[in-house]
């Protein structure tokens, strides 16, 4: 699968390395300089290349490019993505997945499973704005409160309900 990231920083390269290792083609975009972007793509692996943000995706791109499959997910910390194991207390981290494309919401969890993350279908793209404050809370707990990067918010539900 071809997967684009708007951003070639620690999160984009961490996910890119894991997805490239699972056989996916990666496009990284947006770095401070073209040289940094090319270096990030080279670090990800042989199935990665650099491109423009327009070749990747984002909520604004979804509006500007009708028909594009756009997915938003609040991911684990970059430190965790670059570590040997993603497990936290012997559990896979969870990621809330939002997209207006139902097929994309079902596809992304399988990609996340390729790298050891559980994807949770969280509905349409407009719900992504609710996941972002959760990400801010977890970030604050990790770094301001000193809990570290091996924390994650999960959804626990009774499947029989």
C-alpha positions in Angstrom: 0.0 0.0 0.0 1.1 3.6 -0.6 1.1 5.6 2.6 1.8 9.4 2.8 2.8 11.4 5.9 2.6 15.2 6.2 5.7 15.6 8.3 9.1 13.9 8.2 9.9 14.2 11.9 10.2 11.5 14.6 6.6 10.3 14.3 6.6 10.1 10.5 9.9 8.3 10.3 9.0 6.0 13.2 5.8 4.9 11.6 7.4 4.9 8.2 10.2 2.5 9.3 7.7 0.1 10.8 5.4 0.2 7.8 8.2 0.0 5.3 9.5 -3.1 7.1 6.0 -4.6 6.6 6.3 -4.0 2.9 4.4 -0.7 2.4 5.5 2.2 0.1 6.1 5.3 2.2 5.9 9.0 1.1 7.3 11.5 3.6 6.6 15.2 3.1 7.3 18.5 4.8 10.7 19.0 6.5 12.7 22.2 7.1 14.9 21.7 4.1 14.8 19.4 1.0 18.0 17.8 2.3 16.4 16.9 5.6 13.4 15.4 3.8 15.6 13.3 1.6 17.6 12.1 4.6 14.5 11.2 6.4 13.2 9.2 3.5 16.5 7.4 3.1 16.5 6.6 6.9 13.0 5.0 6.6 14.1 2.5 4.0 14.2 1.5 0.4 10.4 1.7 -0.1 10.3 5.3 1.1 10.5 8.5 -0.9 10.1 12.2 -0.3 7.3 14.3 -1.8 5.2 17.4 -1.2 2.4 17.7 1.4 0.0 17.6 -1.5 1.2 14.0 -2.3 0.4 13.0 1.3 -2.9 13.9 3.1 -4.5 16.1 5.9 -8.0 17.5 6.8 -7.6 20.5 4.5 -6.4 18.2 1.7 -9.6 16.2 2.1 -11.6 19.4 1.4 -9.4 20.4 -1.5 -9.2 16.9 -3.0 -12.6 15.3 -3.1 -12.3 11.6 -3.4 -8.9 11.4 -1.5 -8.9 8.8 1.3 -7.9 10.8 4.4 -7.5 9.3 7.8 -6.5 10.9 11.1 -5.1 9.0 14.1 -3.5 10.2 17.3 -0.4 8.0 17.5 1.9 6.8 20.2 4.9 8.9 21.1 7.8 9.0 18.6 10.1 7.6 21.3 7.9 4.5 21.5 7.8 4.2 17.7 11.6 4.2 17.5 12.0 1.7 20.3 12.4 -2.1 20.0 9.0 -2.8 21.4 5.7 -0.9 21.3 4.2 -2.9 24.2 3.1 -1.0 27.3 2.6 -3.3 30.3 2.5 -6.3 27.8 -0.4 -4.6 25.9 -0.4 -3.1 22.4 -1.0 0.7 22.3 -4.4 1.8 21.0 -5.0 4.5 18.3 -8.3 6.2 17.6 -8.9 6.3 13.8 -11.2 8.9 12.1 -12.1 9.1 8.5 -15.1 10.0 6.3 -14.2 6.9 4.2 -15.5 3.9 6.0 -13.2 1.7 4.0 -10.2 3.7 5.2 -11.4 3.4 8.8 -11.4 -0.4 8.3 -8.1 -0.4 6.4 -6.0 1.6 8.8 -6.4 -0.8 11.8 -5.0 -3.6 9.7 -2.0 -1.4 8.8 -1.6 -0.5 12.5 -1.7 -4.2 13.3 1.2 -4.7 11.0 3.3 -2.6 13.4 1.8 -3.8 16.7 -0.9 -1.1 17.4 -4.6 -1.6 17.9 -6.8 0.7 15.8 -10.2 1.8 17.1 -12.8 2.9 14.5 -13.8 6.3 15.9 -16.1 7.5 13.1 -16.0 10.4 10.7 -13.1 12.8 10.2 -14.8 15.6 12.1 -14.4 13.5 15.3 -10.6 13.8 14.9 -10.8 17.1 16.6 -12.0 15.3 19.8 -9.1 12.9 19.8 -6.5 15.8 19.7 -7.2 17.1 23.2 -6.8 13.5 24.5 -3.5 13.4 22.8 -2.6 16.7 24.5 -3.6 15.2 27.9 -1.4 12.1 27.4 1.5 14.3 26.2 1.2 16.5 29.3 1.1 13.4 31.6 4.1 12.0 29.8 6.4 15.0 29.9 5.1 17.6 32.4 4.0 15.0 35.0 7.0 12.8 34.3 5.1 9.6 33.5 7.3 9.0 30.4 6.5 8.0 26.8 5.2 4.5 27.7 1.7 5.6 28.4 -1.5 5.3 26.3 -5.2 6.1 26.4 -7.4 3.1 25.6 -11.1 2.5 25.1 -12.5 -0.4 27.3 -15.9 -1.6 26.4 -18.1 -4.5 27.1 -18.6 -6.3 23.8 -21.9 -7.8 24.9 -23.4 -4.3 25.6 
